[in-house]
Amino acid sequence: VQLVESGGGLVQTGGSLRLSCAASGSIYRINAMAWYRQAPGKQRELVAGVTSGGTTNYSNSVKGRFSISRADTKNAVYLQMNSLKPEDTAVYYCFAQFSPGPTNYWGQGTQVTVSS
């Protein structure tokens, strides 16, 4: 199984970006999917998650600005990021938990840079 992210880049403060992550390979069932991020010198942190039932959760720092969604027919998860701030600058990682197992997989990461 492989997770491939896309959509990162450089954007000005207040701008928007949409991250995409698609899973490929031998997939039986995807449980939770999520986006994490890691800024230089900081620990990786959860940004947003979505369960197989569609329940979402967000970190307080992005609540109201970011929106996570998933498309199970495409084995994909998305992160719409609006009103971006310089403190959102980080490498963003896609995460998915698969059954049976369960087994966790990570994407390779995509850089998001917000300029002030």
CYANA upper distance limits for C-alpha pairs under 8 A (distance plus 0.5 A):
  1 VAL  CA     23 ALA  CA      7.33
  1 VAL  CA     24 SER  CA      6.11
  1 VAL  CA     25 GLY  CA      4.92
  1 VAL  CA     26 SER  CA      6.54
  1 VAL  CA     27 ILE  CA      7.58
  1 VAL  CA    105 TYR  CA      8.27
  2 GLN  CA     23 ALA  CA      6.07
  2 GLN  CA     24 SER  CA      5.83
  2 GLN  CA     25 GLY  CA      6.85
  2 GLN  CA    105 TYR  CA      8.01
  2 GLN  CA    107 GLY  CA      7.72
  3 LEU  CA     21 CYS  CA      6.87
  3 LEU  CA     22 ALA  CA      6.13
  3 LEU  CA     23 ALA  CA      5.03
  3 LEU  CA     24 SER  CA      7.10
  3 LEU  CA     94 CYS  CA      7.66
  3 LEU  CA     95 PHE  CA      8.42
  3 LEU  CA    105 TYR  CA      7.75
  3 LEU  CA    106 TRP  CA      6.92
  3 LEU  CA    107 GLY  CA      5.18
  3 LEU  CA    108 GLN  CA      8.03
  4 VAL  CA     21 CYS  CA      5.88
  4 VAL  CA     22 ALA  CA      5.95
  4 VAL  CA     23 ALA  CA      7.06
  4 VAL  CA    107 GLY  CA      6.14
  4 VAL  CA    108 GLN  CA      7.43
  5 GLU  CA     19 LEU  CA      7.54
  5 GLU  CA     20 SER  CA      6.00
  5 GLU  CA     21 CYS  CA      4.75
  5 GLU  CA     22 ALA  CA      7.17
  5 GLU  CA     93 TYR  CA      8.19
  5 GLU  CA     94 CYS  CA      7.31
  5 GLU  CA    107 GLY  CA      6.89
  5 GLU  CA    108 GLN  CA      7.69
  5 GLU  CA    109 GLY  CA      7.13
  5 GLU  CA    110 THR  CA      6.95
  6 SER  CA     19 LEU  CA      6.29
  6 SER  CA     20 SER  CA      5.75
  6 SER  CA     21 CYS  CA      6.94
  6 SER  CA    110 THR  CA      7.10
  7 GLY  CA     17 LEU  CA      7.45
  7 GLY  CA     18 ARG  CA      6.29
  7 GLY  CA     19 LEU  CA      5.01
  7 GLY  CA     20 SER  CA      6.63
  7 GLY  CA    110 THR  CA      7.99
  8 GLY  CA     17 LEU  CA      7.55
  8 GLY  CA     18 ARG  CA      7.99
  8 GLY  CA     19 LEU  CA      6.72
  8 GLY  CA    110 THR  CA      5.93
  8 GLY  CA    111 GLN  CA      5.86
  8 GLY  CA    112 VAL  CA      5.50
  9 GLY  CA     17 LEU  CA      8.39
  9 GLY  CA    110 THR  CA      8.47
  9 GLY  CA    111 GLN  CA      6.63
  9 GLY  CA    112 VAL  CA      5.54
  9 GLY  CA    113 THR  CA      6.66
 10 LEU  CA    112 VAL  CA      6.65
 10 LEU  CA    113 THR  CA      5.25
 10 LEU  CA    114 VAL  CA      6.42
 10 LEU  CA    115 SER  CA      7.80
 11 VAL  CA     15 GLY  CA      6.47
 11 VAL  CA     16 SER  CA      7.72
 11 VAL  CA     17 LEU  CA      8.19
 11 VAL  CA    112 VAL  CA      8.43
 11 VAL  CA    113 THR  CA      6.84
 11 VAL  CA    114 VAL  CA      5.52
 11 VAL  CA    115 SER  CA      6.76
 12 GLN  CA     84 LEU  CA      8.13
 12 GLN  CA    114 VAL  CA      5.85
 12 GLN  CA    115 SER  CA      5.30
 12 GLN  CA    116 SER  CA      6.76
 13 THR  CA     83 SER  CA      7.52
 13 THR  CA     84 LEU  CA      5.96
 13 THR  CA     85 LYS  CA      5.64
 13 THR  CA     86 PRO  CA      6.95
 13 THR  CA    114 VAL  CA      6.34
 13 THR  CA    115 SER  CA      6.31
 13 THR  CA    116 SER  CA      5.95
 14 GLY  CA     82 ASN  CA      7.52
 14 GLY  CA     83 SER  CA      4.64
 14 GLY  CA     84 LEU  CA      5.34
 14 GLY  CA     85 LYS  CA      6.90
 15 GLY  CA     82 ASN  CA      6.69
 15 GLY  CA     83 SER  CA      6.01
 15 GLY  CA     84 LEU  CA      5.98
 16 SER  CA     80 GLN  CA      8.01
 16 SER  CA     81 MET  CA      5.90
 16 SER  CA     82 ASN  CA      4.92
 16 SER  CA     83 SER  CA      6.74
 16 SER  CA     84 LEU  CA      6.70
 17 LEU  CA     80 GLN  CA      6.71
 17 LEU  CA     81 MET  CA      5.74
 17 LEU  CA     82 ASN  CA      7.26
 18 ARG  CA     78 TYR  CA      7.46
 18 ARG  CA     79 LEU  CA      6.09
 18 ARG  CA     80 GLN  CA      4.96
 18 ARG  CA     81 MET  CA      6.43
 19 LEU  CA     78 TYR  CA      6.02
 19 LEU  CA     79 LEU  CA      5.49
 19 LEU  CA     80 GLN  CA      6.95
 19 LEU  CA     81 MET  CA      8.42
 20 SER  CA     76 ALA  CA      7.63
 20 SER  CA     77 VAL  CA      6.53
 20 SER  CA     78 TYR  CA      5.06
 20 SER  CA     79 LEU  CA      7.09
 21 CYS  CA     76 ALA  CA      5.95
 21 CYS  CA     77 VAL  CA      5.80
 21 CYS  CA     78 TYR  CA      6.77
 21 CYS  CA     94 CYS  CA      6.85
 21 CYS  CA    107 GLY  CA      8.35
 22 ALA  CA     74 LYS  CA      7.66
 22 ALA  CA     75 ASN  CA      6.28
 22 ALA  CA     76 ALA  CA      4.82
 22 ALA  CA     77 VAL  CA      7.15
 23 ALA  CA     75 ASN  CA      5.90
 23 ALA  CA     76 ALA  CA      6.69
 24 SER  CA     75 ASN  CA      7.98
 27 ILE  CA     98 PHE  CA      7.94
 28 TYR  CA     98 PHE  CA      7.91
 28 TYR  CA     99 SER  CA      6.85
 28 TYR  CA    100 PRO  CA      7.76
 29 ARG  CA     98 PHE  CA      6.18
 29 ARG  CA     99 SER  CA      5.69
 29 ARG  CA    100 PRO  CA      7.88
 30 ILE  CA     52 SER  CA      7.55
 30 ILE  CA     75 ASN  CA      8.16
 30 ILE  CA     96 ALA  CA      7.40
 30 ILE  CA     97 GLN  CA      6.41
 30 ILE  CA     98 PHE  CA      4.96
 30 ILE  CA     99 SER  CA      6.75
 31 ASN  CA     51 THR  CA      6.76
 31 ASN  CA     52 SER  CA      5.57
 31 ASN  CA     96 ALA  CA      7.62
 31 ASN  CA     97 GLN  CA      5.78
 31 ASN  CA     98 PHE  CA      6.07
 31 ASN  CA     99 SER  CA      7.36
 32 ALA  CA     49 GLY  CA      7.61
 32 ALA  CA     50 VAL  CA      6.28
 32 ALA  CA     51 THR  CA      4.82
 32 ALA  CA     52 SER  CA      6.13
 32 ALA  CA     96 ALA  CA      6.37
 32 ALA  CA     97 GLN  CA      5.95
 32 ALA  CA     98 PHE  CA      8.31
 33 MET  CA     49 GLY  CA      6.29
 33 MET  CA     50 VAL  CA      5.96
 33 MET  CA     51 THR  CA      6.91
 33 MET  CA     52 SER  CA      8.36
 33 MET  CA     70 ARG  CA      8.41
 33 MET  CA     77 VAL  CA      7.35
 33 MET  CA     94 CYS  CA      8.08
 33 MET  CA     95 PHE  CA      6.10
 33 MET  CA     96 ALA  CA      4.87
 33 MET  CA     97 GLN  CA      6.95
 34 ALA  CA     46 LEU  CA      8.07
 34 ALA  CA     47 VAL  CA      8.05
 34 ALA  CA     48 ALA  CA      6.11
 34 ALA  CA     49 GLY  CA      4.49
 34 ALA  CA     50 VAL  CA      6.60
 34 ALA  CA     68 ILE  CA      8.50
 34 ALA  CA     77 VAL  CA      8.14
 34 ALA  CA     94 CYS  CA      6.50
 34 ALA  CA     95 PHE  CA      5.55
 34 ALA  CA     96 ALA  CA      6.91
 35 TRP  CA     46 LEU  CA      6.85
 35 TRP  CA     47 VAL  CA      6.03
 35 TRP  CA     48 ALA  CA      5.92
 35 TRP  CA     49 GLY  CA      6.83
 35 TRP  CA     79 LEU  CA      7.98
 35 TRP  CA     92 TYR  CA      7.20
 35 TRP  CA     93 TYR  CA      6.13
 35 TRP  CA     94 CYS  CA      5.27
 35 TRP  CA     95 PHE  CA      6.48
 36 TYR  CA     44 ARG  CA      7.00
 36 TYR  CA     45 GLU  CA      5.88
 36 TYR  CA     46 LEU  CA      4.86
 36 TYR  CA     47 VAL  CA      5.52
 36 TYR  CA     48 ALA  CA      7.56
 36 TYR  CA     92 TYR  CA      6.19
 36 TYR  CA     93 TYR  CA      5.58
 36 TYR  CA     94 CYS  CA      6.96
 36 TYR  CA     95 PHE  CA      7.81
 37 ARG  CA     44 ARG  CA      5.97
 37 ARG  CA     45 GLU  CA      6.01
 37 ARG  CA     46 LEU  CA      7.10
 37 ARG  CA     47 VAL  CA      7.07
 37 ARG  CA     90 ALA  CA      6.38
 37 ARG  CA     91 VAL  CA      5.93
 37 ARG  CA     92 TYR  CA      4.73
 37 ARG  CA     93 TYR  CA      6.30
 38 GLN  CA     42 LYS  CA      6.74
 38 GLN  CA     43 GLN  CA      6.45
 38 GLN  CA     44 ARG  CA      4.82
 38 GLN  CA     45 GLU  CA      6.87
 38 GLN  CA     90 ALA  CA      5.78
 38 GLN  CA     91 VAL  CA      5.83
 38 GLN  CA     92 TYR  CA      7.08
 39 ALA  CA     43 GLN  CA      7.81
 39 ALA  CA     44 ARG  CA      7.92
 39 ALA  CA     89 THR  CA      7.07
 39 ALA  CA     90 ALA  CA      4.76
 39 ALA  CA     91 VAL  CA      6.86
 40 PRO  CA     90 ALA  CA      7.63
 46 LEU  CA     58 TYR  CA      8.30
 46 LEU  CA     59 SER  CA      7.19
 47 VAL  CA     58 TYR  CA      6.34
 47 VAL  CA     59 SER  CA      5.81
 47 VAL  CA     62 VAL  CA      7.57
 48 ALA  CA     56 THR  CA      7.66
 48 ALA  CA     57 ASN  CA      6.06
 48 ALA  CA     58 TYR  CA      4.83
 48 ALA  CA     59 SER  CA      6.81
 48 ALA  CA     67 SER  CA      8.32
 48 ALA  CA     68 ILE  CA      6.94
 49 GLY  CA     56 THR  CA      6.02
 49 GLY  CA     57 ASN  CA      5.84
 49 GLY  CA     58 TYR  CA      7.11
 49 GLY  CA     68 ILE  CA      7.42
 50 VAL  CA     54 GLY  CA      6.22
 50 VAL  CA     55 THR  CA      5.89
 50 VAL  CA     56 THR  CA      4.85
 50 VAL  CA     57 ASN  CA      7.10
 50 VAL  CA     68 ILE  CA      7.48
 50 VAL  CA     69 SER  CA      7.57
 50 VAL  CA     70 ARG  CA      8.03
 51 THR  CA     55 THR  CA      5.77
 51 THR  CA     56 THR  CA      7.11
 54 GLY  CA     70 ARG  CA      8.48
 56 THR  CA     68 ILE  CA      7.76
 58 TYR  CA     62 VAL  CA      7.13
 58 TYR  CA     63 LYS  CA      6.21
 59 SER  CA     63 LYS  CA      6.68
 62 VAL  CA     66 PHE  CA      6.13
 65 ARG  CA     81 MET  CA      6.72
 65 ARG  CA     82 ASN  CA      5.68
 65 ARG  CA     83 SER  CA      6.59
 65 ARG  CA     84 LEU  CA      8.23
 66 PHE  CA     79 LEU  CA      7.27
 66 PHE  CA     80 GLN  CA      6.00
 66 PHE  CA     81 MET  CA      4.98
 66 PHE  CA     82 ASN  CA      6.45
 67 SER  CA     79 LEU  CA      6.18
 67 SER  CA     80 GLN  CA      5.56
 67 SER  CA     81 MET  CA      7.11
 68 ILE  CA     77 VAL  CA      7.77
 68 ILE  CA     78 TYR  CA      6.15
 68 ILE  CA     79 LEU  CA      5.10
 68 ILE  CA     80 GLN  CA      6.88
 69 SER  CA     77 VAL  CA      6.27
 69 SER  CA     78 TYR  CA      5.77
 69 SER  CA     79 LEU  CA      7.13
 70 ARG  CA     75 ASN  CA      8.21
 70 ARG  CA     76 ALA  CA      6.15
 70 ARG  CA     77 VAL  CA      4.65
 70 ARG  CA     78 TYR  CA      6.53
 71 ALA  CA     75 ASN  CA      6.57
 71 ALA  CA     76 ALA  CA      5.70
 71 ALA  CA     77 VAL  CA      6.72
 72 ASP  CA     76 ALA  CA      6.74
 84 LEU  CA     88 ASP  CA      7.00
 84 LEU  CA    114 VAL  CA      7.24
 85 LYS  CA     89 THR  CA      8.09
 85 LYS  CA    114 VAL  CA      6.59
 85 LYS  CA    115 SER  CA      8.34
 85 LYS  CA    116 SER  CA      8.16
 86 PRO  CA    113 THR  CA      7.81
 86 PRO  CA    114 VAL  CA      5.20
 86 PRO  CA    115 SER  CA      6.30
 86 PRO  CA    116 SER  CA      6.55
 87 GLU  CA    114 VAL  CA      8.11
 88 ASP  CA    112 VAL  CA      8.07
 88 ASP  CA    113 THR  CA      7.94
 88 ASP  CA    114 VAL  CA      7.23
 89 THR  CA    111 GLN  CA      8.29
 89 THR  CA    112 VAL  CA      5.90
 89 THR  CA    113 THR  CA      5.06
 89 THR  CA    114 VAL  CA      5.98
 90 ALA  CA    111 GLN  CA      6.58
 90 ALA  CA    112 VAL  CA      6.04
 90 ALA  CA    113 THR  CA      7.11
 91 VAL  CA    109 GLY  CA      6.32
 91 VAL  CA    110 THR  CA      5.87
 91 VAL  CA    111 GLN  CA      4.87
 91 VAL  CA    112 VAL  CA      6.51
 92 TYR  CA    109 GLY  CA      5.80
 92 TYR  CA    110 THR  CA      5.76
 92 TYR  CA    111 GLN  CA      6.71
 92 TYR  CA    112 VAL  CA      7.45
 93 TYR  CA    106 TRP  CA      7.22
 93 TYR  CA    107 GLY  CA      6.17
 93 TYR  CA    108 GLN  CA      7.15
 93 TYR  CA    109 GLY  CA      4.95
 93 TYR  CA    110 THR  CA      7.11
 94 CYS  CA    106 TRP  CA      6.21
 94 CYS  CA    107 GLY  CA      5.53
 94 CYS  CA    108 GLN  CA      8.36
 94 CYS  CA    109 GLY  CA      7.46
 95 PHE  CA    104 ASN  CA      7.73
 95 PHE  CA    105 TYR  CA      6.32
 95 PHE  CA    106 TRP  CA      5.21
 95 PHE  CA    107 GLY  CA      7.00
 96 ALA  CA    104 ASN  CA      6.33
 96 ALA  CA    105 TYR  CA      5.94
 96 ALA  CA    106 TRP  CA      7.19
 97 GLN  CA    102 PRO  CA      6.86
 97 GLN  CA    103 THR  CA      6.04
 97 GLN  CA    104 ASN  CA      4.94
 97 GLN  CA    105 TYR  CA      6.88
 98 PHE  CA    102 PRO  CA      5.92
 98 PHE  CA    103 THR  CA      5.67
 98 PHE  CA    104 ASN  CA      6.81
 98 PHE  CA    105 TYR  CA      8.38
 99 SER  CA    103 THR  CA      6.98
